[in-house]
Amino acid sequence: MSDVVVTVPKSFGLERWAGEEDLPGEPWSGRYYGYTVSACPDIFEGERVYCVYNGRLIGYAPLVDIETDGDRFALIRRGSAVAVTIPEHIPGFRGFRYRWWDREEEVPFPEWRTTPAIPRAAGRET
């Protein structure tokens, strides 16, 4: 598996990002959404694109496609987002990283909109 992890920038804001629709537990609206990166990750349709916000994993959506304009790549998702988290602080970063934790560590995260970040000291080193 080549699941990837991306960060929703604090400057973008969680509510603005959440305003896209097709959030965890909602039916698919028929829309597709993309997260743009400057390099193409080694990921395939059906693998997971995880999102981090404010130091916390908030969930993932299955990848349905990768589009490119030649310089940038959009990781495309549709509905089917799943709210999960892990007990680890994840510092923000640009671009993407590959998932470094075991999926067995993931727990449901229905309160993803209102739970604060995990303090840096509580997370393990990455």
C-alpha positions in Angstrom: 0.0 0.0 0.0 1.2 3.5 -0.8 -1.3 5.6 1.2 -0.3 9.2 1.4 -0.7 11.9 4.0 -1.4 15.6 3.3 -1.9 18.7 5.4 -4.8 21.1 5.3 -3.0 24.4 6.0 -4.3 26.4 9.1 -4.4 29.4 6.8 -7.0 27.6 4.7 -9.1 26.8 7.7 -10.9 23.7 8.7 -14.4 25.2 8.2 -13.5 26.3 4.7 -12.1 22.9 3.9 -15.1 21.2 5.5 -17.4 23.4 3.4 -16.5 21.3 0.3 -19.3 18.9 1.1 -19.0 15.1 1.0 -17.7 15.0 4.5 -17.4 11.7 6.5 -20.7 10.0 6.9 -22.5 12.1 4.2 -23.8 10.6 0.9 -21.8 11.4 -2.2 -23.0 14.6 -3.9 -21.6 13.6 -7.3 -18.7 16.1 -7.0 -15.0 15.3 -7.2 -12.3 17.2 -5.2 -8.6 17.5 -5.6 -5.6 18.1 -3.4 -2.8 19.6 -5.3 0.9 18.6 -4.8 4.0 19.4 -6.9 5.2 15.9 -7.2 3.3 12.7 -8.1 3.2 10.2 -5.3 3.5 6.5 -5.8 -0.2 5.8 -5.2 -3.0 4.0 -7.0 -6.8 4.2 -7.3 -8.4 2.9 -4.1 -5.5 3.7 -1.8 -6.0 6.3 0.9 -5.2 10.0 1.0 -5.1 11.0 4.7 -5.6 14.6 5.9 -4.0 16.3 8.8 -5.2 19.6 10.3 -3.7 21.4 13.3 -1.4 18.6 14.3 -4.0 15.9 14.2 -5.0 13.2 11.7 -8.7 13.8 10.9 -9.5 11.2 8.3 -9.0 9.8 4.8 -10.7 9.4 1.5 -10.0 6.8 -1.2 -8.1 8.1 -4.2 -10.1 7.9 -7.4 -7.7 9.5 -9.9 -4.6 11.7 -10.4 -4.8 14.6 -12.8 -1.9 16.8 -13.9 -1.3 20.0 -15.8 2.3 19.0 -16.4 3.7 20.9 -13.4 1.3 20.0 -10.5 -0.7 16.9 -9.6 -4.2 16.8 -8.2 -5.1 13.8 -6.0 -8.8 13.3 -6.8 -11.4 12.0 -4.3 -15.1 11.9 -4.2 -17.4 11.0 -1.3 -16.6 8.1 1.0 -14.4 10.1 3.4 -13.8 8.4 6.7 -13.1 10.2 10.0 -10.2 8.4 11.8 -7.3 9.6 13.9 -4.3 8.2 15.7 -2.9 9.2 19.1 0.0 11.1 17.7 0.9 14.8 17.0 1.6 15.3 13.3 3.4 18.6 12.5 2.2 20.4 9.4 4.3 20.0 6.2 4.1 20.8 2.5 3.5 18.3 -0.2 2.8 14.7 0.9 4.3 11.9 3.0 3.6 8.2 2.9 1.6 6.7 5.8 4.1 5.7 8.5 1.7 4.1 11.1 -0.1 0.8 11.0 -3.8 1.0 10.0 -4.6 -1.0 13.2 -3.7 2.2 15.2 -6.6 4.2 13.6 -9.7 4.8 15.6 -13.0 6.3 14.6 -13.1 10.1 15.0 -16.7 11.4 14.8 -15.7 14.6 16.8 -13.1 15.6 14.2 -14.5 19.2 13.8 -14.3 20.1 17.5 -11.3 18.2 19.0 -8.1 20.3 19.5 -4.7 19.3 18.3 -2.7 16.6 20.1 0.1 18.4 22.1 3.5 17.9 20.6 4.8 16.1 23.7 2.1 13.5 23.5 3.1 12.3 20.1 5.8 9.9 19.2 8.8 11.0 17.2 8.5 10.6 13.4 
